[in-house]
Amino acid sequence: MVGTMSIYTLITSILLLTTMAAFIQRVSGFGFGIVFMSVLPMLMPSYGEATALSGSLAVVTALLPAISHRKHVNWKDLLPILLCFAVFSWFAVRIVTKVDSTLLRRILGIVMILTSLYYFFFDSRYRLRASRWLQVTMGSLSGLMGGLFAMQGPPAVVYFLASTDEKEVYMAQTQWYFLLGNALMTCYRGRVGFFTPIVGKLWFVGVIGVLCGLWLGARFSRRISSAQLRKIVYVFLAIVGLTSLLR
């Protein structure tokens, strides 16, 4: 897709996407990969390069919030789910190297629709209890979704919401999970060749958008309802997911 658009159009698209995705991440605590990957595969030369760009920028997105909440991290609770994530995401990244990009984009569309439906209709109605079984299940599912679609957030958020009622602890757990998890997958993707020159160049462009989005999110987080913002994102996801299936 890169070859069919001007470099200026591509840079503008990446800037707008990263700003919007980082803004939503800052306000709601997650969502960068969900929003960014909803459009990014249509812009990049290959699906694998899209996951590499999204994951490496997600590291930057989580870095500052993770550092600011470092005193609230519960490592005994975080490390087991992160270990499950590390194992399953390793296998998932290798699956991406062997599966057709068109098929992966369509599967991603289905995942977006299901994610949208779950959060829109069920997220506020059901509260799961934290348990070792839930931790392993959500960590494994998060690893698969992270490696395949650069969207590891939804399953992890289900667990972290169940494991704590404190906002500061929730933010610390999620941001350190995203930071370390995406750093791991960045290494995995680098080893299989997903980091190409175009990914490197667009990463620097994306960092500018990420910083703008985080700044805007910090300024407006108290003025915007997180619940309302998430519903807008879920509708957006469903529309993009349907579009991906029909392309």
LOLO-137362 format. One line per 2 residues: for each residue x, y, z of C-alpha. Coordinates in steps of 0.2 Angstrom, whole numbers. Last residue first. Example, Ala and Ser with C-alpha at 12.3 -4.5 7.8 and 13.67 -1.06 7.14 Angstrom:
# residues 2
68 -5 36; 62 -22 39
# end
This chain:
# residues 247
-63 -29 7; -79 -35 15
-71 -43 30; -60 -28 33
-74 -16 32; -84 -26 45
-69 -24 57; -68 -5 53
-86 -3 57; -85 -13 73
-69 -5 79; -77 13 77
-92 7 87; -80 1 101
-70 17 100; -86 28 103
-91 17 117; -73 19 125
-74 38 124; -91 37 133
-84 26 147; -68 37 149
-79 52 151; -69 67 145
-65 83 155; -53 74 167
-43 66 154; -42 82 143
-24 88 147; -16 71 150
-24 64 134; -18 79 124
0 76 130; -1 58 127
-8 60 110; 6 73 105
19 61 112; 12 47 102
11 57 86; 29 62 87
34 44 91; 25 39 75
36 49 64; 52 41 72
43 24 70; 39 28 52
58 28 47; 61 12 56
46 3 49; 51 8 31
69 2 34; 62 -16 39
59 -23 56; 48 -38 52
63 -49 50; 60 -64 61
72 -59 74; 66 -41 75
48 -47 77; 53 -57 93
63 -42 100; 48 -31 97
37 -44 105; 47 -43 121
47 -24 122; 28 -25 119
26 -36 134; 37 -26 145
28 -10 141; 11 -17 140
12 -26 156; 20 -11 165
6 0 159; -8 -13 164
-1 -16 181; 3 2 185
-14 8 179; -23 -5 189
-13 -1 205; -17 17 203
-36 14 200; -38 3 215
-51 -11 214; -38 -25 209
-37 -42 202; -53 -43 192
-49 -27 182; -32 -33 179
-39 -50 172; -51 -42 160
-38 -29 155; -26 -43 150
-39 -50 138; -42 -34 130
-24 -27 128; -15 -39 118
-19 -31 101; -3 -32 91
-14 -44 79; -5 -61 79
8 -59 93; -3 -48 104
-19 -58 101; -9 -75 105
0 -67 120; -17 -60 127
-25 -77 125; -11 -85 136
-11 -71 149; -30 -71 150
-30 -90 153; -16 -90 165
-22 -76 175; -40 -83 175
-34 -100 181; -23 -92 194
-39 -83 201; -46 -65 200
-65 -65 200; -74 -60 184
-85 -45 184; -100 -45 172
-111 -31 167; -99 -17 163
-89 -27 150; -104 -36 142
-112 -26 129; -100 -13 122
-84 -22 128; -89 -39 121
-97 -32 105; -81 -22 101
-69 -36 104; -80 -48 94
-80 -35 79; -61 -32 81
-57 -50 81; -67 -53 66
-58 -39 57; -41 -46 63
-46 -63 55; -49 -54 39
-32 -45 40; -24 -62 44
-31 -70 29; -25 -56 18
-7 -57 25; -6 -76 21
1 -86 36; 19 -92 38
28 -77 46; 12 -72 56
13 -90 64; 31 -85 71
24 -70 80; 10 -81 88
23 -94 95; 33 -80 104
16 -72 109; 12 -88 118
27 -89 129; 29 -71 133
11 -69 138; 11 -84 150
26 -76 158; 18 -59 159
3 -67 168; 15 -75 181
25 -58 182; 11 -46 186
4 -53 202; 20 -55 211
26 -39 203; 12 -28 211
16 -11 204; 11 4 213
28 13 215; 31 12 196
15 22 192; 25 37 184
37 25 176; 23 15 168
14 31 162; 30 37 154
34 20 145; 17 14 140
16 24 124; 34 22 119
32 3 120; 16 4 110
27 12 96; 37 -4 95
21 -15 95; 12 -4 81
27 -4 70; 31 -22 71
13 -27 69; 12 -17 53
28 -24 47; 20 -41 49
5 -36 39; 15 -31 24
19 -15 14; 10 -4 27
-5 7 25; -20 -5 25
-12 -15 40; -12 2 49
-31 5 50; -38 -5 64
-20 -8 70; -19 9 78
-35 9 87; -33 -8 95
-15 -6 98; -17 10 107
-32 4 117; -28 4 135
-29 15 151; -44 25 146
-38 43 144; -20 39 140
-23 25 128; -36 35 119
-24 49 116; -11 37 111
-22 30 98; -28 47 91
-10 54 90; -3 38 83
-17 38 69; -15 56 65
4 55 64; 4 39 54
-9 46 41; 1 62 39
17 52 36; 8 41 23
0 56 14; 17 65 13
26 49 7; 13 49 -8
2 34 -9; 2 18 -20
19 12 -15; 15 12 3
0 0 0
# end
